[in-house]
Amino acid sequence: MSTVHFVVDRQVWVAHGFGKFPEPELGSYFDIPDLHFLLLFLPAFLEEIIFRGLLQKRFIQRYGIYRGIFFVGIMWAAFHFFSDFSFTHATNLMVLELLGTRLLMCVTLSFVLGWLTLRSGSVIPTAVAHALYNVLVYSAFGPPFPGKDIVRLGLWAILAYALFRYWPAKAEDSLESTSDLPSLENAV
């Protein structure tokens, strides 16, 4: 819609207003995100390489698909604990609330991002999804209301359930690679 509005205004300016009106500026029709939002892409990409690319494969091999993704979510949450408390002077109750929220959100997102990694066979789509999630969380997207984080968590949980329920991901390559490991009988 913004593109159509810009093109129409640009054509009207070309046809009637070269010297009379200022030229329509592209930035006034589109909300271009701040530059600091682009800095959210690199950490998301690195986290996905570590957590979904390296750890998830090993955890699924060892613990199975659901427990493996769950444990990756716990580790991913623990990774974020330092940044959660580095800028705040929170009371004990606030710390418990923040820890619980971080654990639930990371485990829930771990299932969604883990599913995406398993289905695509790559961390690239997962890194893009993670980066877009970061941009949406740190921007002022959507109306502010009490309980917004709980609603967001619930929607991610419903998405995770629906993905695994209706489009199950298989960890076939992870299970096949465990048979490639040398056994004790071959070592002797």
N, C-alpha and C positions, 0 to 999 in steps of 0.2 A: 504494500500500500504506500509506503514511504517512497519507493522507487517511482511509482506512477505519479505521485504528487510532485516529486522533484522534476521528472521529465516534462510534465505539463507546464509547470512554472518556468522551466528553462525555455521551452518553446514559446511561451507567451513573452518572455523577456527578449528573446531573439527577434520575434515578430514586431514587438511594439515598444520595447523600452531600452534599447541600447544605451542611450545617453540620459534617459529620464530616471531610470530606477537602478538600484544596485543589483549586480548579478546574484542570482540565487546561489547560496553556498551549500555544498554537499553536507557538511557537518551539521547544519541546522535541521536537516531532514532525518538524519540517522543518529542514534545514540551510539557513538563510538566508545568502546570501553576504555577505561584508563589504562595507561601503560603498565601499571603495577599488576593488573590482572594477567597480563601475559607472563609475568614471572611465576605464576601458579602452574604453568605447563611443565617446566623442567622438574620440579620436585615430584609432581604426579607421575611423570614418566620414569624417574628413578625409583620411586616407591613401587611402581608396578613391575619393573624389572626385578627388584629384590623380592617382593612379597608374592606376586602372582607368577613371575617367571622362574624364580629359583625355589622358594620355599614351598609354594603350593604343590608343585610336582612331587617333591620329596614327602610332604605331609600326606598327600593322597595315596602315594605308594605305601606308606607305612600304616596310616590309620583309616583309610577308606575315604570316599569322596566327601561325605557330610562332616565327619569329624575332622578331616584334614583342612577343609575350608574354614570350619569353626576355629581351629587352633591358629590358622593364619590370621583370622580376624582378631583373636586375642593378642597375638604378637603385634599386629598392626596398631591396635589401640595402645598397647604399652609403648610403642615407638612414639606416639603422639603425646604421651603424658607430660614429657618435659616442656613442650611448647604450650600445653594447656595451662601450666602453672608458672611460667616464667614471667608473666606480666601482671599477675593478679595477687592480691592479698585477700585470700578467701577464708571464710570461717570453715569450721569442720564440716558443717552441714552442706555448705556450698561445694566443698571438695568432694564429698561423697556423691552429691548430685551430678557434678561434672564428670567424675569417674564412671558412674553408672551410665550416664548419657553417652560418653565416649565409647565405652565398651559395647553398648547396645548398637550404636550407630556403626561402629567399625565392623562388628560381626555381621550385621545386616547387609552393609555395603560389600563386605567380603563375599557373601553369597552371590550377590548380583554381579560383581566384577569377576568373581571366580567362575561363574556360569559363562560369562562373556568370553573369558580366556579359554575355557574348555571348548566352547562351541566354535570359536574362531581359530583356535590353535595358535594364537599370537597374543602378545601383550600390547600391540599397537592400538587396536580398537579399545582395549581396556584403559590404556593410558589417556586416550582422547576423552573417553567417558569420564574418567577420574578428574581430568583437568577441567572439563565443562562443569562437573559437579562442584569443584572448588570455586570456579568463577561464580556460579549461581549462589553458593553459600555466602561468599564474601561480598557479593554485590547486594544492592537493595532490591532484588528481584522479588516481586510479589508483595502483597499488602502485609504490613506488620500486624500481628495479632498475638495475644497471649496463647501459648501452647503451640507456636509455629514449629518448634523443633520436634515436639511429640507427633504432630500431624505428619511432618516430613519423615520421621522414623517409621510411622505406621504405613505410609505409602510405599516406602522402600521395602518394608517387610512383606507387604502384599505382593509387590513386584517379584521379590525373591521367591516367594511361595509359588506364584503363578509360573515363573520361568522353570523351576525344577519340577513342578507338577505336570505342566502341559507340554513343555519342550525339554525333556530330561537331557542333561549333559552326561556324556559317557567319558570315563577316563581310560579308554582302551589302550592308548599309547602308554599311559603310566603303568597299567597292569602288565602289558607286554614287556616293558623294560625291566620289570622285576624278575622275569624269567631269564633274562640275559645275564644276570649277576652270577658269578661263579659260586658253586655250591661247595660244601666241605668235601664231598666225595671226589670232585674233580681236583681238589687241591692235594689230595693224598697220593 
